[in-house]
Amino acid sequence: MILQMTDICKDYPMGKTMNPVLKHISLTVEKGDYLAIMGPSGSGKTTLMNLIGCLDVPTSGTYLLGDVDIGKCSSRQLSDIRNRDIGFVFQSFHLLPKMTALDNVALPLLYAGVSKAERKERAREALETVGLGDRADFRPDQLSGGQSQRVAIARAIVNHPRLLLADEPTGALDSASGAQVMDLFERLHVDGSTIIVITHDRGVAERAQMIRYIKDGILTGGDDGE
């Protein structure tokens, strides 16, 4: 098991009351799964992504990532978990503009205390994996949108995380570049990666092995859904 959420709720204050955003969500992801969570704007999918990615903690319920109870972790422990166990891919790439593709990919290894020589070697291997070994010395402004997203994916996998978490990964791309990115996710899945994609795009969701749906903070579909 990679993760297990049980009866997860997330509330946010709204004036003097609490606004329930996620309502009694249960979700299990096994090693090697490729899951899409699909929902419209305002459905709660970004809040759910933040909880899965340990960027936030639930108001109630239990979230186990491996054998770690995320709700009992300190901020420092959550930071370490994010760097070690979760690879993030966002719609907007979040590459540092003055750094080369190689150095952008190597950043998580720097935070993990890996030596410079090993950082460069592993970053080059990750770039080769996403088909951009020949772009290692290019800066983001020298790359296309699709190439930038593949660099971001290389950065996400360079630490060999237990979970790859992607938020609208094709949202800023044209159709051809988006298809290339989804082809890459498929190859990573075949090679053993565990992937969760958060999306509103049915075409993206249908590339996954399974789909769960979220609407009004309620997750449906699957053995542990309604």
Secondary structure, 3 states (H helix, E strand, C coil): CCEEEEEEEEEEEECCEEEEEEEEEEEEECCCCEEEEECCCCCCHHHHHHHHCCCCCCCEEEEEECCEEHHHCCHHHHHHHHHHHEEEECCCCCCCCCCCHHHHHHHHHHHCCCCHHHHHHHHHHHHHHCCCHHHCCCCHHHCCHHHHHHHHHHHHHCCCCCEEEEECCCCCCCHHHHHHHHHHHHHHHHCCCCEEEEECCHHHHCCCCEEEEEECCEEECCCCCC
